[in-house]
Amino acid sequence: MENGETIMPDQTARGLGGFSERVRELTPEGAYHVLAKAQAFEAAGRRIIHLEIGQPDAPTFEHIARAGVRAIEAGETRYTAAAGLPALRAAIAEDAGRRRGISVQPSQVVVGPGAKPALFFPTLALIRPGDEVIFPDPGFPTYEAMVRVAGGVPAPVPLREDHDFSYDLEIFDQKLNRRTRMIVLNSPSNPTGGVMPLPALEHIAKAAVERDLWVLSDEIYARLVYDAPAPSIASLPGMQERTILCDGFSKIYAMTGWRLGFGIMPEALAERVELLLTHSVGSTANFTQLAGLQAIRGPQGPAEEVVARYRERRDALVAGLNAIPRARCRLPQGAFYAFPNVSAFGRSAEWLADYLLEEAGVAVLPGTAFGLNGEGHLRLCYANSLENLQEASARMGEALAEL
């Protein structure tokens, strides 16, 4: 305070010349905004069904959690190498490579506190001011944020609902130009649950090779698939040397709060990303990495059981949504999100999300929380109990029938 007046942070920033361009346009993720509103209703005594936050509803698998606890008890709480424990990097290289049918060396693996460093830091290392980056719209909000922070130019490409939410390849081709530097993929997708088919990946790979472009493939939901494996663009000819794979432990192993992810990339880029980690976060917690090592090397049955439960929940929620007059929902092929089309109600997605929270007690996200092309849709996370999902569908149907 000065002369009894409180100095707000934004006022201080203006007094010092204002915030930099790289942070001025950053905005929060919509899920946390809706969560806060939902919790306010709960504090007032209402029962809210939470379908807005994208995380598993089950706790971390016991054998993984116990490995972390044992590591803490054994004193494994010291600094580690910035790129990760050698044993974990080797295990990731073998496991991730085998699942994608490619050969990966441990030196290509960079471990981070969550998967976001594998999105942000390669982008910082590669994108120069004015470079354009293609990414999906609707898509994870961090894609646009990381491009802007790096000084790049966002080039969103819509996902086509009639193609199971794959890229609109005509618009993709139109967006390619001499300034294009990187293409971002996310399959299976957040928020749509769509899986990009192999022909679409081949089309994109051909453009990347011909134009000498980087591809950043966010595959955090790669193991959450229900009908067939999600193909990885890294497995296509000529792509491994120009592809950055982003993956992690949070979704498949229910380890969101452990903050453990990784990137796989060409070794020279991995060295640059390791330096960015060194000068930002330092290293990832030792005991967290040892828990991750147990996740890879330990039994995979719990992960397979979780996928089976998600399939059952997906089928129930989609059936419930499609039973609502004027709503329609495609069957998601992966991840744990449904993305129903609600355009027939004649209201904006944001208005409908607010309405369903207030009138039905169901917290969902507007599709526009993931980009302008999300208009007319809602995102619902079905990592919730079957009973809650069925009740949510019934509540939503009753509320929407009033419109």
N, C-alpha and C positions, 0 to 999 in steps of 0.2 A: 504494500500500500504506500501511497505517496500523498501527503496532505489529506489523509482519510479516504482516498479514492483507490479502489481496487484496479490494478492493471491487468487486463485480460491478455491471454497469450497472443491472440490475433492482433491486438493493438500493439504489443511489443514487436511483433514481426513487421508490422507496417512501419513502425518507427525505425526499424533497422533495415529498411529497404524492401520489406515484403518477403514472402516465401518464393522459393525457386520454381521455375516452370515444371520441374520434374515431380513436384508434390502438389502443385496448386490445384490440379484437376482430379486428384485421387478422391474416391468416394468409398463409403463403407460397403461391405457385402450386405445385400438385402436380407439375408437369413437372420442376421443378428438384430436387425431393426424389427422384424416381425416377431422374433423370439421375445424381445423386450416388451412389445405390446401384449403378447400372449401372457407373459408372466405378470403383467400388471392386472390383467383380468383374473388370473389365478389368485393373486394377492387379495382381490376383492371377493374371493369365495367361489368363483366359477370353475367348473371342470373343463379344461381345454385338452383336446387331442392334438398332439404335436406331430405334424407331418412336414414341418418346414426345415428342420435341421438335418443335414445329410451325414449322419453317422450311425453305425450299428447300435442297436438298442441293447445288445448283450454285452456283458463285461469281457475284457480280454481273457482269452482261453487260459485255463488255470495253469497248464504246464509252462506257458510263456510268462505269466505273471510271477510264478514261483522262481523261474530262472532270473528274473530281474531282482526279486527280493534277495535271493541267494548272493547275487553279485554285489548288492549293497552291503549285505552282511559280511561279505569277504573283503570289503574295502575297495571294491572296483569303482571308485568315485573320483578318479584323477583325470587330468587332461589326457586326451588321446591325439593321434595324428589327425590333422584337419580333414583328410579325405576318408577317414574311417579306419576301424580296426582291420588289419590285414586278413584275419580269418573271416570276418564278415564280408569284406570285399570279394574274397575268393568264393565264398558260398553264394553270394548274389550273382557273380559272374557265371557260375555253373548252373544255378537254378533258373535265372532269367534267360540265359542263352538257350538252355535245353527246351524251355517252354515255347520259345519263339523259333527254334530251329536254326540258330545262328551261333557262331563261336564268339565268346566274349572273354577278354583277358581281365584279370583283377585291376590292372592299371587303367582300364577304361571306366571303372566304377568310382563314383564319388558319393559318399554317404553324407546326408545332411539332417538337420533337425526338422523333420517333415519333408514332404515332397516339393513344397514351394521353392526352396532353393534350387532345385533341378529345373524349375521353370524360369525363375528370375535370373539366376547367375549366368547360364548360357546366353540368355538374351542380352544381358549387360556386356558379356564378352564379345558378342558378335554384331550387335546392331549399332550402326553409326547414325548420327543425326541425319534425318531425311530418308533413311532406309524404310521401306514399307514391309509390313508383316501381315500376312493373311491369317485370319483365325475365324473360328465358327461363331455365328450369331443366330440363335442364342448359344451362349457358351459361358464357361467359367469366368467370372468377372476379372480374375487375376490376369488373364491373357491381355486384355486391353491395358490394364494398369502397368504391367511389366514393359509393354511396348512403349508407352508414354514415358515412363521413368527412364528408359534407355535412350530417349530422344528420337525414337522411331515414329512412323506414321501408321496408325491402325488402318487395316484394310479388311473389314468384316465381310464374310461371305455367308449368305443365308443357308440354313439347313432346310431341305425339302421334306415336308411331312409325308407327301405321297411317295417318297423314296426312303421311307423309314428313317427320316431325319439324317440323311447323308448330305454332303455338300451339293449345292446347285452347281454342277460342273460348268454350265454355260457362263454363269456369273464368275465362277472361279477363273475360267480362261480369260474373261474380260478384265479381271483385276490384275492379271500378270502384266508386268511391264519392266523396263530396265532398272527401276528403283526397287523392285521386289528383292528381298534378301532372305526371307524365312517364311515357311508355311507351318502353322500350328494345327495339329490334329488332336482329336479327343475321341477315342473309340475303345470301349463303350463310352457313351456321352453323358455328361452332366450339363444340362438338365433333362435331356430327352430320353435317355436309355437306349438310344439308337446305336447300332453297330455298323460301321462303314464297310460295305461289301468289297470284296477283292477287286472287281473291275474298277471301282472308283479309286481305290488305292493305286492301282496300276496306272490309271490316268494321271493322278497326281505325281506319282514317282517318275513317269516319263517327262513331265514338265520340269521336275526338280533336277533331273539329270541333264536335260537339254539346256537349261538355263543356269546350271551350277548353283542351285539354291540349297539352303539348309532346311531340314524338316525337324520340328520339335513335336514328338508324338507323346501325348499325355495318356499313359496306359494304366493309371492308378486303379481302374476297374477291370483290368484285363481278365481276372479270374472270376469275376462276377458275371457269368454268362449262362444262358439257360438252354439254348438249342444247339449251338455250335460254337467252337472257339472263335474269338475275335482275331482276325489276321493282323499281323504287325507289318507296317510298311518297311521296317528294318530288314525283314526277311526277303525283300524283293531285290533283284539284281541291281547292283550299283548304288544301293541305298544305305548300306551300313556305314560307309565312310562319310555320309552327310546327314545322318540321323542322330538325334538326341532322344533317348528314351527316358521318360519320367515315370517313376513308379514308387511304391512305398508299401508300408505294412499296415496302414491305418484302417483300410476298408475290409480287406479279406481276413485279417487277424484281429479285428476289433481293437486296434491300438491307437486310436485317434489322439488321445492325450499323451502318449509316449513320445510323440514327435520324432518319427523315424521314417526317412524316405531316402531315395537314391536316384542318381542319374547315370545313364550309360551313354558314352559318347567317345569319339575319337580321342586317342591318348593326349594329343597336343592340346585339345580343348579341355580335357579333364585337368591338365596341369594349370590352366588359367583359372578354371572354376575352383580348384583347390586353393589358389591364392585369394580369390574373392571370399571363400569361406574363412581362410586364415585371418583376413583383415576385417571380418564382420562378426561372425559368431564364434570363431576360434575352432571349436570342435563339438561334436555331438556327444551327449552323455555316454560314458563308458558302459554303465549298467543297462541303459536302453539298448545299446548295440548288442550286448550279450543276450538280452531278451530276444532281439531280432534274430540272432544266430540260432537260438533254440526254436524260433518260429519256423525257420527254413529247414533245419535239420531234424526237428521233432515230427510227431505224427501230424498228418494232414487231414485226418478224418474229421476233426471239428470244423475245419474250413469247408469241407465238402458238405457236411451236415447243414452249415449255415446257408450255403447256396441253395440247397434243397428247400429250406424253410422260406427263403426269399422267393423262390419260384411259386410256392403255395400262396404266399401273401400277394405277390404280383397278380396272380390269376384271380384271386378274390377281389382285390381292389379294382382291377380293370373291369371285371364283370359288374361290380357295383357302380362304377362310373358310367359305363355304357348303358346301364339300366335307367339313368337319369335322362328324361326327355330333353332334347336339344344339346346334350353333351356327347362327345365321342372321344374315344381314347384308343390309340394304337397299342398293341401289345409290345412292351419294351423287350428288347433282346438282351440287354445287359444292364449293369449298375443296379441301383435300387430306387429308381425314380419313375413315376408315371407323369406324362405330360399331356393331359387332356386338352382338347380343343373346346373352348367355351365361347367362341366368337358369336354363336347364335343367340346368346343372351343380350347382345347389343350394348354391353357395358365394357369398360376397359378392364384389363386383367388386374390392375391395381385396385380398382373399385371392387371387383368381385372378391379379391383376396381379403380386403377389409371387411366386406359384407359377410363373408363366410366365418371370419373370426368373431365378428360382433354378434351375428344372428345364429350361427350354428355351433360356435365354440370349436371350430376346426381351424388350426393354423396352417396355412399353405402359403406358397410364394407366388407372386405374379410372374408370368413368363418374362416380363420386361425387366425383372431383376437380373436377367442374363443377356440383355441386349434388346434393341428395338424390334427385332424379328421374333421376339418371344410374345409379342402382343397377340391377344386372343387365346392364350394358353395359361395354365396354372401348373406349377410343379409340386408334386406330392412325393414325399419320401416314404416308401413302404417298409422301412426298417423299423417296424412297430408290430405289436401283437395282432394276430388275426382278428381277435375280438374288437380291438380298437379300430382297425381298418374297416370292418363291417359296420361298426357304429358310425364312423366318420362318413362313410358313403350314405348311410340312411339320413344322417343329419344334413348333409349337403343337399341331398335330394329334396328333403322337406323345405329347406331354405330357398333353394333355387326355384321350386315350384311356385313360390310367391312372386316371382319376377314376371 
